[in-house]
Amino acid sequence: MYVTPRPVLSEDPLYAVRLGLAGALAYAAIPILNPALPPIIAALPVGLIAAQRKAFNPVRMLAAPVVMILLVYIMTWFVEQLRPMPVVYVGAMWLTYFFGFRMVLQTGAMAGMLILIVAVLMSVMGMNGNATVEAMRDGFVQASLVAAVVGPLVYLLLPARTREIHEDDPKPNPGRINTGAAIRATVLLGLSFWLYSVMQPSDMMMAMVAAMVIVFPTRSGVWSEAEQRVRATVYGSALAIVVLAVFVLSQHLLILLGLVFLSGLYFGSKMFDGPQPSMVYQYGYSVLLSLVAGALSTQDAGYAIFTRVVLTMAGAGVAACTVALFDQITDWRGGDAPHPAKAPGAL
């Protein structure tokens, strides 16, 4: 799957400042919207904005929230119609996962990943009933609207130096992609039931971790992505503890927004030249935003951080082991290759 390269300091020196400002503005929207699931409002807009590179791309920045809204409405209808028929529901979930993975493996593009994330979250939450899946739908819609407003605003205030628009360069994968997609869909279906048994709606980032780890087409890529996700969870959780500890000393909204901004500034700066792949720091910031928002709304902070670290390691480890085993047995790709972020010549 295509992995967004590191931002380049000479092209976009204000990237880290923009990332921190986006996080602070997303947090500022939470008391205004009063959402049922604050972690979604905190993390999702920043994830969409952080994926931008080089100059502002209005088509991409506005298209992603629109596509997200359409997908969640389609999946909500899908879940509500099929949930009363368990066997059909499970089969439809598998088919949705299969086509999402097949799209990723066939094209290398990230559009299939968006489908997978929405499908996992909505189908798992749908097992709890219509009220839960509709709350998740509303949270996604609110977060998408926040992203559609905050994204252009931060680029207007802090534009990139370059005028060049970043163009993704996804590469299709060789081999029997139907076999690879079937393996990943089956593993993700099993993980969906596990997530249903352990995940609260506010812990939705764990579902993203499970889906992202197994989307890569090679055993090396799967293991590398699992390692990156665990590292990002540890980094984000550690800094979340610091943010919450400081916030307890002075519980004012401006203090919280300042801490979120500084955290984004730190992670964004590390994305330029940190020792880890840039996505580790991007994921880490999303983890921090989600954990802090959850801790300040309904969750116990210590419990949230503990469960996030342990369950991320468990979910990522089991997913990576299972997919790597079946990939080796079937050898559907005809070889192995490193994670795109660690490939020769990667930024």
C-alpha angles and dihedrals in degrees: 000000000000113000120201110243126235117283112254117233095215091052099042113014092166095055095107093046090049091050092052092046091050090054093048093049091048089053091047088058093058098076089043096052097031092207125196090232110037095178090067092053090047100047111026100061091048091050091055093045095044091057090066118102132190117349125008112280106201094187093054095039093053098034095058095060091045092050090046092053092048092048095050092050091049092047092046091055090044093052096044093050097047104034093085087062104058099186093047090044093054092046092050090049090054092049092049091051091046095054091044092053091042090055091051094047094043097048106016088224125136095232090088089053090058090053091049094050093050092043094051095046097044096042094048093046089045089065087069093059141271095290092059096047091048090051089052090048092052090048092053092048092050092047092048091052090049089051091049090055102035096044098061090037096058091045090050091052096038110025124185118256094232122070092206116114114226114241120201116232106203118178125208117237124241125229135044099333093178089063092047092048092048092052092050094044091052093048092047091049090056090047090050091063090047091050090050090056097049109022128092117202090254090057092063093129089076090066090054090052091053093050096043095050096058099039094085114098100224135059091238091050092050093050092045092050091049090052091048092050093051092048091048091050092051093047094046093045093049093052091043089060089053092048093049092045092054093042091055089062093058115015102198128129093234090054090052092047090050092051091049090049093050091048090052090047090053096047092042091052091051090053089068099058111347119142092247126066110279093247090064090065093042091052090044092057091050090051091051093049092049095046096047092047091049093046092052094048117038110330132089104244097222093046092047093051094044094049092044093054097041097042093044090053092046095045095043092045096049092044093049094046095048096046093044091051095051092041089055093047095049098031086202093165096047094231146009134263136184125262109280091243090057098040118118110277094019115141 
